[in-house]
Amino acid sequence: MKTLREAREERGIKQKSVAEALKITRQTYAHYEEFPREMPIYQAERACAFIGCDISDIFFGIKSSKT
């Protein structure tokens, strides 16, 4: 299972860019990366869409069957 931070860093995306897309502060986004269980589901969905990762891989430990 990959973390949100790993997925973001693999794509060369800065925390600030994700935070701006979510309309939250960089500090709030950094907190969510550190404590993902505190991230609201709608923010998790938006973050994964922005980063380009599958929410189930990041938050639920389920490997997507998409090819």
VMD Tcl script that builds the backbone (N, CA, C; Angstrom):
set m [mol new atoms 201]
animate dup $m
set s [atomselect $m all]
$s set {name element resname resid chain x y z} {
  {N N MET 1 A 0.837 -1.176 0.000}
  {CA C MET 1 A 0.000 0.000 0.000}
  {C C MET 1 A 0.886 1.245 0.000}
  {N N LYS 2 A 0.557 2.160 -0.840}
  {CA C LYS 2 A 1.289 3.402 -0.990}
  {C C LYS 2 A 0.621 4.479 -0.148}
  {N N THR 3 A 1.423 5.415 0.360}
  {CA C THR 3 A 0.843 6.537 1.095}
  {C C THR 3 A 0.552 7.681 0.134}
  {N N LEU 4 A -0.258 8.608 0.596}
  {CA C LEU 4 A -0.571 9.790 -0.192}
  {C C LEU 4 A 0.708 10.569 -0.500}
  {N N ARG 5 A 1.579 10.673 0.471}
  {CA C ARG 5 A 2.855 11.373 0.281}
  {C C ARG 5 A 3.696 10.696 -0.805}
  {N N GLU 6 A 3.794 9.384 -0.769}
  {CA C GLU 6 A 4.573 8.659 -1.774}
  {C C GLU 6 A 4.010 8.868 -3.176}
  {N N ALA 7 A 2.698 8.796 -3.294}
  {CA C ALA 7 A 2.057 8.987 -4.598}
  {C C ALA 7 A 2.331 10.395 -5.115}
  {N N ARG 8 A 2.218 11.384 -4.238}
  {CA C ARG 8 A 2.457 12.776 -4.625}
  {C C ARG 8 A 3.913 12.990 -5.039}
  {N N GLU 9 A 4.841 12.493 -4.245}
  {CA C GLU 9 A 6.262 12.676 -4.534}
  {C C GLU 9 A 6.686 11.954 -5.807}
  {N N GLU 10 A 6.123 10.772 -6.067}
  {CA C GLU 10 A 6.442 10.034 -7.300}
  {C C GLU 10 A 6.126 10.855 -8.542}
  {N N ARG 11 A 5.108 11.686 -8.431}
  {CA C ARG 11 A 4.675 12.493 -9.577}
  {C C ARG 11 A 5.293 13.892 -9.572}
  {N N GLY 12 A 6.138 14.167 -8.573}
  {CA C GLY 12 A 6.825 15.455 -8.507}
  {C C GLY 12 A 5.906 16.623 -8.187}
  {N N ILE 13 A 4.850 16.350 -7.438}
  {CA C ILE 13 A 3.876 17.387 -7.091}
  {C C ILE 13 A 4.193 17.902 -5.688}
  {N N LYS 14 A 4.160 19.202 -5.518}
  {CA C LYS 14 A 4.417 19.834 -4.225}
  {C C LYS 14 A 3.160 19.839 -3.367}
  {N N GLN 15 A 3.361 19.809 -2.057}
  {CA C GLN 15 A 2.229 19.896 -1.134}
  {C C GLN 15 A 1.402 21.147 -1.400}
  {N N LYS 16 A 2.065 22.235 -1.678}
  {CA C LYS 16 A 1.377 23.505 -1.916}
  {C C LYS 16 A 0.398 23.395 -3.083}
  {N N SER 17 A 0.782 22.692 -4.139}
  {CA C SER 17 A -0.093 22.537 -5.300}
  {C C SER 17 A -1.349 21.755 -4.953}
  {N N VAL 18 A -1.188 20.700 -4.185}
  {CA C VAL 18 A -2.352 19.904 -3.785}
  {C C VAL 18 A -3.237 20.740 -2.867}
  {N N ALA 19 A -2.629 21.426 -1.916}
  {CA C ALA 19 A -3.395 22.261 -0.992}
  {C C ALA 19 A -4.200 23.314 -1.743}
  {N N GLU 20 A -3.585 23.954 -2.730}
  {CA C GLU 20 A -4.302 24.963 -3.512}
  {C C GLU 20 A -5.478 24.345 -4.263}
  {N N ALA 21 A -5.291 23.162 -4.805}
  {CA C ALA 21 A -6.372 22.478 -5.522}
  {C C ALA 21 A -7.523 22.133 -4.579}
  {N N LEU 22 A -7.194 21.842 -3.319}
  {CA C LEU 22 A -8.207 21.488 -2.330}
  {C C LEU 22 A -8.769 22.709 -1.610}
  {N N LYS 23 A -8.154 23.868 -1.866}
  {CA C LYS 23 A -8.559 25.123 -1.213}
  {C C LYS 23 A -8.391 25.055 0.306}
  {N N ILE 24 A -7.229 24.507 0.712}
  {CA C ILE 24 A -6.845 24.455 2.117}
  {C C ILE 24 A -5.414 24.943 2.225}
  {N N THR 25 A -4.936 25.161 3.438}
  {CA C THR 25 A -3.549 25.600 3.607}
  {C C THR 25 A -2.603 24.414 3.396}
  {N N ARG 26 A -1.363 24.743 3.089}
  {CA C ARG 26 A -0.355 23.697 2.931}
  {C C ARG 26 A -0.174 22.956 4.257}
  {N N GLN 27 A -0.253 23.683 5.356}
  {CA C GLN 27 A -0.091 23.068 6.675}
  {C C GLN 27 A -1.200 22.048 6.945}
  {N N THR 28 A -2.411 22.380 6.549}
  {CA C THR 28 A -3.527 21.441 6.727}
  {C C THR 28 A -3.306 20.199 5.877}
  {N N TYR 29 A -2.876 20.402 4.629}
  {CA C TYR 29 A -2.618 19.249 3.767}
  {C C TYR 29 A -1.487 18.392 4.334}
  {N N ALA 30 A -0.429 19.026 4.821}
  {CA C ALA 30 A 0.691 18.285 5.414}
  {C C ALA 30 A 0.201 17.457 6.604}
  {N N HIS 31 A -0.703 18.023 7.377}
  {CA C HIS 31 A -1.287 17.288 8.509}
  {C C HIS 31 A -2.041 16.055 8.007}
  {N N TYR 32 A -2.802 16.216 6.936}
  {CA C TYR 32 A -3.533 15.082 6.371}
  {C C TYR 32 A -2.595 13.990 5.870}
  {N N GLU 33 A -1.464 14.378 5.314}
  {CA C GLU 33 A -0.494 13.352 4.881}
  {C C GLU 33 A 0.049 12.592 6.086}
  {N N GLU 34 A 0.258 13.300 7.177}
  {CA C GLU 34 A 0.785 12.677 8.392}
  {C C GLU 34 A -0.279 11.833 9.103}
  {N N PHE 35 A -1.516 12.306 9.066}
  {CA C PHE 35 A -2.622 11.637 9.744}
  {C C PHE 35 A -3.785 11.461 8.764}
  {N N PRO 36 A -3.659 10.543 7.804}
  {CA C PRO 36 A -4.668 10.417 6.745}
  {C C PRO 36 A -6.067 10.056 7.243}
  {N N ARG 37 A -6.178 9.437 8.390}
  {CA C ARG 37 A -7.504 9.077 8.907}
  {C C ARG 37 A -8.325 10.309 9.294}
  {N N GLU 38 A -7.657 11.445 9.452}
  {CA C GLU 38 A -8.355 12.680 9.811}
  {C C GLU 38 A -8.844 13.448 8.578}
  {N N MET 39 A -8.467 12.986 7.394}
  {CA C MET 39 A -8.833 13.674 6.154}
  {C C MET 39 A -10.264 13.320 5.762}
  {N N PRO 40 A -11.112 14.350 5.567}
  {CA C PRO 40 A -12.486 14.056 5.122}
  {C C PRO 40 A -12.471 13.320 3.782}
  {N N ILE 41 A -13.417 12.429 3.590}
  {CA C ILE 41 A -13.442 11.596 2.389}
  {C C ILE 41 A -13.508 12.443 1.117}
  {N N TYR 42 A -14.271 13.543 1.145}
  {CA C TYR 42 A -14.355 14.363 -0.060}
  {C C TYR 42 A -13.011 15.009 -0.383}
  {N N GLN 43 A -12.212 15.328 0.638}
  {CA C GLN 43 A -10.875 15.883 0.403}
  {C C GLN 43 A -9.943 14.781 -0.116}
  {N N ALA 44 A -10.077 13.583 0.428}
  {CA C ALA 44 A -9.256 12.466 -0.032}
  {C C ALA 44 A -9.530 12.170 -1.503}
  {N N GLU 45 A -10.810 12.189 -1.880}
  {CA C GLU 45 A -11.173 11.945 -3.283}
  {C C GLU 45 A -10.586 13.018 -4.189}
  {N N ARG 46 A -10.697 14.271 -3.770}
  {CA C ARG 46 A -10.171 15.378 -4.581}
  {C C ARG 46 A -8.647 15.327 -4.668}
  {N N ALA 47 A -7.989 15.003 -3.553}
  {CA C ALA 47 A -6.526 14.920 -3.546}
  {C C ALA 47 A -6.055 13.815 -4.485}
  {N N CYS 48 A -6.683 12.668 -4.417}
  {CA C CYS 48 A -6.293 11.553 -5.284}
  {C C CYS 48 A -6.552 11.879 -6.755}
  {N N ALA 49 A -7.656 12.536 -7.036}
  {CA C ALA 49 A -7.940 12.930 -8.419}
  {C C ALA 49 A -6.869 13.893 -8.918}
  {N N PHE 50 A -6.482 14.849 -8.087}
  {CA C PHE 50 A -5.466 15.823 -8.481}
  {C C PHE 50 A -4.115 15.153 -8.697}
  {N N ILE 51 A -3.751 14.270 -7.778}
  {CA C ILE 51 A -2.453 13.594 -7.847}
  {C C ILE 51 A -2.446 12.543 -8.951}
  {N N GLY 52 A -3.592 11.955 -9.225}
  {CA C GLY 52 A -3.671 10.923 -10.252}
  {C C GLY 52 A -3.444 9.531 -9.706}
  {N N CYS 53 A -3.954 9.295 -8.502}
  {CA C CYS 53 A -3.841 7.976 -7.894}
  {C C CYS 53 A -5.231 7.477 -7.532}
  {N N ASP 54 A -5.333 6.200 -7.281}
  {CA C ASP 54 A -6.610 5.578 -6.949}
  {C C ASP 54 A -6.830 5.644 -5.438}
  {N N ILE 55 A -7.937 6.201 -5.035}
  {CA C ILE 55 A -8.224 6.372 -3.601}
  {C C ILE 55 A -8.204 5.035 -2.859}
  {N N SER 56 A -8.662 3.974 -3.488}
  {CA C SER 56 A -8.687 2.676 -2.802}
  {C C SER 56 A -7.281 2.154 -2.537}
  {N N ASP 57 A -6.334 2.451 -3.422}
  {CA C ASP 57 A -4.948 2.027 -3.197}
  {C C ASP 57 A -4.329 2.777 -2.021}
  {N N ILE 58 A -4.659 4.049 -1.890}
  {CA C ILE 58 A -4.042 4.903 -0.875}
  {C C ILE 58 A -4.699 4.734 0.487}
  {N N PHE 59 A -6.011 4.810 0.539}
  {CA C PHE 59 A -6.700 4.859 1.818}
  {C C PHE 59 A -7.275 3.540 2.300}
  {N N PHE 60 A -7.482 2.598 1.390}
  {CA C PHE 60 A -8.131 1.362 1.801}
  {C C PHE 60 A -7.265 0.131 1.598}
  {N N GLY 61 A -6.076 0.304 1.055}
  {CA C GLY 61 A -5.163 -0.805 0.880}
  {C C GLY 61 A -5.631 -1.845 -0.113}
  {N N ILE 62 A -6.489 -1.433 -1.033}
  {CA C ILE 62 A -7.031 -2.345 -2.039}
  {C C ILE 62 A -6.368 -2.031 -3.367}
  {N N LYS 63 A -5.824 -3.018 -3.990}
  {CA C LYS 63 A -5.228 -2.819 -5.299}
  {C C LYS 63 A -6.328 -2.755 -6.336}
  {N N SER 64 A -6.299 -1.703 -7.120}
  {CA C SER 64 A -7.302 -1.534 -8.170}
  {C C SER 64 A -7.088 -2.565 -9.258}
  {N N SER 65 A -8.169 -3.065 -9.840}
  {CA C SER 65 A -8.054 -4.044 -10.920}
  {C C SER 65 A -8.020 -3.371 -12.268}
  {N N LYS 66 A -7.998 -2.033 -12.285}
  {CA C LYS 66 A -7.925 -1.307 -13.550}
  {C C LYS 66 A -6.583 -1.532 -14.227}
  {N N THR 67 A -6.581 -1.663 -15.524}
  {CA C THR 67 A -5.327 -1.854 -16.245}
  {C C THR 67 A -5.112 -0.730 -17.210}
}
mol reanalyze $m
mol bondsrecalc $m
mol representation Tube
mol addrep $m
